[in-house]
Amino acid sequence: MLQSLSDMLSWRVRTADKTAALSDILFDPDSRQMTYLSLRPGGVSGRQVLASASRLGKTDPHAREVELRITPEELETAPSWGGDADELSALLTAMPPLVVGPFGATHAPLAMAAFASESGEDDADMPPDPRAEEALDRYTRLTRWLGREVFARDAELGTLSDILADPVENRLAYFIVDNGKFFGHEQRALPVSALAHRAPVAKGGHIVLDVTAAEFETAPHPDALPT
């Protein structure tokens, strides 16, 4: 069953002994899979942690809840940060691409602290840190994609309003693009496999799909997709 990822951001996450708030979803555009869930175990504010999306269990759209198969001990030792987006960038930069362990990757607290110190330097002339750029490519955040401009090969289409996925199969399926028109307002579903390019955030973060404007016009409405 396809599920709106932007809608999931308002769901509860149920772990072994408590519930948590879902603050973001990280995914890999190449494999078209979710990689991590960003959680607030304490609820609305406070400490946030990363847990591997491979630990996803049952989803209940009616209760607006998703199960996460993780123990209290694993949740307590998961990679964490204070909640600031820049801290998350530093944490992701320090995480190597090696996929091991219950959280999908190892983490290095000393490297995190070192990078956090470096990234705190206030120097507008400093070039982008390649470690940070690589991390943002490797750990793409849903909240950084929503609202970005979307282009076809031959025209601007609108903005990305959602991504539909099958949480059980961990498969990203469709981009939902809103044409943004006051008159003739429409949303269309285009396959995630059509992704051709996503610009760096520093250059606007726009998305380019390997489709034409005519193909966008004939693409299905999200409500018409099979569930």
C-alpha positions as CSV (number, residue, x, y, z in Angstrom):
1,M,0.0,0.0,0.0
2,L,1.4,3.4,-1.0
3,Q,1.7,5.9,1.8
4,S,2.4,9.7,1.7
5,L,5.7,10.3,3.4
6,S,4.9,13.9,4.2
7,D,1.8,12.6,5.9
8,M,3.9,10.1,7.9
9,L,5.8,13.0,9.4
10,S,2.7,13.6,11.6
11,W,2.5,10.0,12.7
12,R,3.5,8.4,16.0
13,V,6.3,5.8,16.1
14,R,5.8,3.0,18.5
15,T,8.9,1.3,19.9
16,A,9.1,-1.5,22.4
17,D,8.2,0.6,25.5
18,K,7.2,4.0,24.3
19,T,6.1,6.2,21.5
20,A,8.2,8.8,19.6
21,A,7.5,11.6,17.2
22,L,8.7,11.3,13.6
23,S,10.6,14.4,12.6
24,D,12.1,13.5,9.3
25,I,12.7,10.6,6.9
26,L,16.0,10.0,5.2
27,F,16.2,8.2,1.9
28,D,18.6,7.1,-0.9
29,P,17.4,8.4,-4.3
30,D,19.6,5.9,-6.1
31,S,18.3,2.7,-4.4
32,R,14.8,4.4,-3.9
33,Q,14.7,3.2,-0.3
34,M,14.3,4.9,3.0
35,T,17.5,4.7,5.0
36,Y,16.8,6.3,8.4
37,L,14.0,7.6,10.6
38,S,14.7,10.8,12.6
39,L,12.8,10.4,15.9
40,R,12.1,12.5,19.0
41,P,11.7,9.9,21.7
42,G,10.6,12.6,24.2
43,G,7.8,13.9,21.9
44,V,7.6,17.3,20.4
45,S,11.0,18.7,21.4
46,G,14.4,17.7,22.9
47,R,16.9,15.0,21.9
48,Q,16.5,13.4,18.5
49,V,17.9,10.0,17.3
50,L,18.4,8.2,14.1
51,A,17.1,4.6,13.6
52,S,17.5,2.5,10.5
53,A,14.4,2.3,8.3
54,S,15.1,-1.4,8.0
55,R,13.6,-1.7,11.5
56,L,10.2,-0.6,10.3
57,G,7.3,-2.9,11.2
58,K,3.6,-2.6,10.7
59,T,2.0,0.6,9.6
60,D,-1.5,1.7,10.7
61,P,-2.7,4.6,8.5
62,H,-6.0,4.8,10.4
63,A,-4.3,5.1,13.8
64,R,-1.5,7.2,12.1
65,E,1.1,5.0,13.7
66,V,4.1,3.0,12.6
67,E,5.9,0.3,14.5
68,L,9.7,0.4,14.9
69,R,11.3,-2.9,15.9
70,I,14.0,-1.5,18.2
71,T,14.8,-2.2,21.9
72,P,15.0,0.5,24.6
73,E,18.8,-0.2,24.9
74,E,19.3,0.2,21.1
75,L,17.2,3.4,21.1
76,E,19.2,4.8,24.0
77,T,22.6,4.3,22.2
78,A,21.4,5.4,18.8
79,P,23.2,8.3,17.1
80,S,21.7,11.4,18.6
81,W,21.8,15.2,18.6
82,G,20.2,18.1,20.3
83,G,17.6,18.8,17.6
84,D,19.2,21.5,15.6
85,A,19.4,20.9,11.8
86,D,23.0,21.9,11.7
87,E,23.9,19.4,14.4
88,L,22.2,16.7,12.3
89,S,24.3,17.7,9.3
90,A,27.5,17.4,11.5
91,L,26.4,14.0,12.7
92,L,25.7,12.7,9.2
93,T,29.0,14.0,8.0
94,A,30.8,12.0,10.7
95,M,29.0,8.8,9.9
96,P,30.9,6.6,7.5
97,P,29.1,4.9,4.6
98,L,29.7,1.5,6.1
99,V,26.3,-0.2,6.7
100,V,26.5,-2.2,9.9
101,G,24.7,-2.6,13.2
102,P,21.1,-2.0,14.2
103,F,21.1,1.6,13.1
104,G,22.4,1.0,9.5
105,A,25.8,2.6,10.1
106,T,28.5,3.0,12.7
107,H,29.0,6.4,14.3
108,A,32.1,8.1,15.7
109,P,31.4,10.6,18.6
110,L,34.9,12.0,18.5
111,A,34.6,12.7,14.7
112,M,31.1,14.3,15.3
113,A,32.5,16.6,18.0
114,A,35.5,17.6,15.8
115,F,33.3,18.4,12.8
116,A,30.8,20.3,15.0
117,S,33.6,22.4,16.2
118,E,34.9,23.0,12.7
119,S,31.5,23.8,11.3
120,G,31.0,26.4,14.1
121,E,33.5,28.7,12.5
122,D,31.9,31.8,11.2
123,D,33.6,32.3,7.9
124,A,31.4,33.1,4.9
125,D,34.3,32.7,2.5
126,M,35.1,29.1,3.5
127,P,34.4,26.7,0.6
128,P,31.8,23.9,1.3
129,D,33.2,21.1,3.2
130,P,33.3,18.1,0.8
131,R,32.5,15.8,3.8
132,A,29.3,17.6,4.4
133,E,28.4,17.6,0.7
134,E,29.0,13.9,0.5
135,A,26.9,13.2,3.7
136,L,24.0,15.3,2.4
137,D,24.1,13.2,-0.8
138,R,24.3,10.0,1.1
139,Y,21.6,10.8,3.6
140,T,18.9,12.8,1.8
141,R,16.2,14.3,4.0
142,L,12.6,14.4,3.0
143,T,12.1,17.8,4.6
144,R,14.9,19.2,2.3
145,W,13.1,18.0,-0.8
146,L,9.5,19.0,-0.1
147,G,8.7,22.4,-1.8
148,R,11.6,22.3,-4.2
149,E,11.1,23.4,-7.8
150,V,10.7,20.5,-10.2
151,F,11.7,20.7,-13.9
152,A,11.1,18.5,-16.9
153,R,13.5,18.2,-19.8
154,D,11.7,21.1,-21.5
155,A,9.8,23.1,-18.9
156,E,9.3,24.0,-15.3
157,L,6.6,21.7,-13.8
158,G,6.0,23.1,-10.3
159,T,7.1,22.0,-6.9
160,L,7.5,18.7,-5.1
161,S,4.6,18.3,-2.7
162,D,5.1,14.7,-1.6
163,I,6.7,11.3,-2.1
164,L,4.7,8.2,-2.1
165,A,6.3,5.0,-0.8
166,D,5.4,1.4,0.2
167,P,6.7,1.3,3.9
168,V,6.4,-2.5,4.1
169,E,8.6,-3.1,1.0
170,N,10.7,0.1,1.7
171,R,10.2,1.2,-1.9
172,L,9.9,4.8,-3.0
173,A,7.4,4.9,-5.8
174,Y,6.2,8.3,-6.9
175,F,7.0,12.0,-6.8
176,I,3.9,14.1,-6.4
177,V,4.4,17.4,-8.3
178,D,2.1,20.4,-7.8
179,N,1.8,22.7,-10.8
180,G,1.2,25.7,-8.5
181,K,-1.4,27.3,-10.7
182,F,-4.2,29.3,-9.2
183,F,-6.4,28.4,-12.1
184,G,-6.1,24.8,-13.4
185,H,-4.4,23.6,-10.2
186,E,-3.3,20.0,-10.5
187,Q,-1.1,17.4,-8.9
188,R,0.5,14.6,-10.9
189,A,2.4,11.4,-9.9
190,L,5.6,10.8,-11.6
191,P,7.8,7.7,-11.0
192,V,10.8,8.2,-8.7
193,S,12.8,6.3,-11.4
194,A,12.4,9.4,-13.6
195,L,14.8,11.4,-11.3
196,A,17.6,12.7,-13.5
197,H,19.3,15.3,-11.2
198,R,18.9,17.1,-7.9
199,A,20.8,20.4,-7.5
200,P,22.8,21.1,-4.3
201,V,20.9,23.1,-1.7
202,A,23.3,25.9,-2.2
203,K,22.1,26.1,-5.8
204,G,18.4,26.0,-5.0
205,G,18.0,22.2,-4.5
206,H,15.8,22.0,-7.6
207,I,14.8,18.6,-9.0
208,V,15.1,17.6,-12.7
209,L,13.0,14.6,-14.0
210,D,13.6,12.8,-17.2
211,V,10.1,13.5,-18.6
212,T,8.6,16.1,-20.9
213,A,5.9,18.7,-20.0
214,A,3.5,16.7,-22.2
215,E,4.2,13.5,-20.2
216,F,3.5,15.5,-17.0
217,E,0.1,16.6,-18.2
218,T,-0.9,13.0,-19.0
219,A,0.6,11.5,-15.8
220,P,-1.9,10.1,-13.3
221,H,-3.5,12.1,-10.4
222,P,-2.3,10.7,-7.0
223,D,-5.9,9.6,-6.2
224,A,-5.9,7.5,-9.3
225,L,-2.9,5.4,-8.3
226,P,-3.4,1.7,-7.3
227,T,-3.2,1.1,-3.6
